[in-house]
Amino acid sequence: MNAARENILARVRAALRVTAPPPAAPTGQPVFPPVADPVARFTQELTAVKGELVASLPEFLNSFRLIASSVDLVPGNASVREAELGVTGCECLIAQTGSVVVSTRTSGGRAMAVWPPAHLVIARREQVVPDLAAALALLQHRYAGHWPSQLSWVTGPSRTSDIEKTLVLGAHGPKRLAVYFDA
Amino acid sequence: MNLPEQQFRRDAAVKAGDLNHRATIQRNIGLYHAAVARGKTRFADWNEGRARLAQVKWDAINHLDRYLEQFARNVLANGGHVHWAETGDQAAQIILGLARRRGVRKIVKAKSMTTEEIHLVPALAAAGIQAVETDLGEYICQLRGEPPYHIVTPVMHLSRQDVSRTFQEKLGAPPTDSAEELTMIARRQLRQDFLTADMGVTGANFAVAETGQIALTENEGNIRLTFSLPRIHVAVVGIEKLVPRVADLALFWPMLAHSGTGQAITGTCSLVGGPRRDGEPDGPEEFHVVLLDNGRTRLLADVAQRDALHCIRCGACLNACPVYRTIGGHAYHTTYMGPIGCVITPHLRGRDDWAHLPYASSLCGACAEVCPVNIPVHRHLLQNRRNTAGGWQRLAFKFWAWTVQDPLRYRWAGKFLRCAGPFAKLWTDTREWPAAPAQSFRDWWQKQNPHPNPLPYTARERGLKKISSPPSLGGEDQGEGESRSS
């Protein structure tokens, strides 16, 4: 397919001999209002997207029999495929959107955070960053050139509104997403 | 009249008169607009966001050669493979060939307009490879044998009852009135497919040049399962999806989510950069990116319309369009429907067959007003009309310009139009001829003011006309019509 590559790039270069006029320059004003208290905002946003904040870990774990885990705090007793709950760490948490960033490095690979019907994230409060820009800057700094093969910004449980715009949780991924702050 | 135009006219007429269809669409789009209005409060300055995205996409598209090569280099460095496809057929053949070489029997598919564009599923089916759509909406479409109705919400036109009937017929599921129960039926079915598929095929919302990653946006989790469980992951990526830096996503993600559904950010946004790495417990053994041209370089070569490639496929212009809301998504018979579809389809698939599309617009500009990357969509629709305007159209508009640039001719034209109703059959087939008052404003004015000027007004105005410049047809459209070459 090298011919296709050369042909496409040749057409692109020929087309770009003339540059299109640039759009009006941005003013530099902030697009989003500032985030004042990241942890409080994260909690508020997480709840708004129907995520749960776990107060008592033993109580939460009590309702699950088969657990797959990639963190030391919660011992696992099941494989990812049969687990009712996947317990993972995370890269960071984002106050602006209530998102949890999981990656293959922090979350036991790809499936553990998405295949089991429930997902529990064990995190520390200092992992909360104000916004998406801060999260991407942090990861860029952490991994420049050596990114994990996959990362996901997870905001609430899996959901769909495909049928009559009615919100249903647990479309394909976890029906429940919970966050526990270990410190 | 060619076939696409005949189909369009026929289906648009049917849908426009279908009141059930209209009620469903109005309800769904009403909910969408309410969600977007609520979401707007999250922004301090939405327009600044649009300006920034427009600037990033301008940079990406106007230096596309550089960013494409950088992206391809980085995918290779991450352990992935890059394929280049000049046409949709080539792209489908690349994936088919790969599936054959690797002994693939079943493929799970994420929702991707690009794979619709290259007709991947029929191509695979013809070769005996089953490809299962895993997005709930697309799954319903596949069961019904219908194309998606909307680029973001594929079954926007169906009610719960419609979906239940489809599941009863195709899956033998019990009837239900609950959207939740319907979703769970699909979940149970598709989980089996995820476990048994050999290959997962996705599109990409963005391709990051700096890191060689693709970004995928979804709510359901099916895309994550598609690129997590099967042993091969293939992503079909239009060459216009490039963004320079990973940091750019900090704004693209929330703006796309807001325009697409009114969400602050879509349920899951993923970055995938390669196959499973050493030390990772799972993930595919192979990662392939198919970079697709399929007419995009034709649009790129058109400097005046190049910014139509900035589109991030949020679907906002569809929801805003009075024509889309009346005729629905199927009447277009295109992969990309609505205003942006009418802009890009003639470029991607040929002007001759699709020249009618830009006329599926009132040119009201609602599309441009909601566009998160500031594409002047309605101006491109007008430009598309110019691109294909035939001799008689040009002549007619010249005649019109000649008429309205002279007061006397203008007056006589007015008098003629007052009694032209019965002759305008083509126009009045689908519209009312506006009832004209008995006398014109000019006549009325003259009666009120029998001797306002020392000179007869026509003579006076004829004098004025000689010293004023001829009127233009609106600022942005000046003088391009005749001289444009393409």
Interface residues (C-beta under 8 A of the other chain):
Chain A: M1 A4 R5 N7 I8 L9 R11 V12 R13 A14 A15 L16 V18 T19 A20 P22 P23 A24 A25 P26 T27 G28 Q29 P30 V31 F32 P33 E45 V80 R81 Q96 T97 G98 S99 T104 R105 G108 G109 R110 A111 V114 W115 D131 L132 A133 A135 L136 A137 L139 Q140 W147 P148 S149 Q150 L151 S152 W153 V154 T155 G156 S158 R159 T160 S161 D162 I163 E164 K165 T166 V168 G170 A171 H172 G173 P174
Chain B: R27 N28 L31 Y32 R42 F43 A44 D45 W46 E48 G49 A51 R52 A54 Q55 W58 I61 N62 H63 L64 D65 L68 E69 A72 N78 H83 W84 A85 E86 Q90 I94 T134 D135 L136 G137 I140 T153 P154 V155 L158 S159 R160 V163 A179 E180 L182 T183 M184 A186 R187 L190 R191 F194 L195 T211 Q213 N219 E220 G221 N222 R224 L225 F227 S228 L229 I239 V246 A247 L249 A250 L251 W253 P254 T261 A264 I265 T266 G267 T268 C269 S270 L271 V272 G273 G274 P275 R276 R277 E280 P281 D282 G283 F287 L291 D293 T297 L300 A301 V303 R306 D307 N374
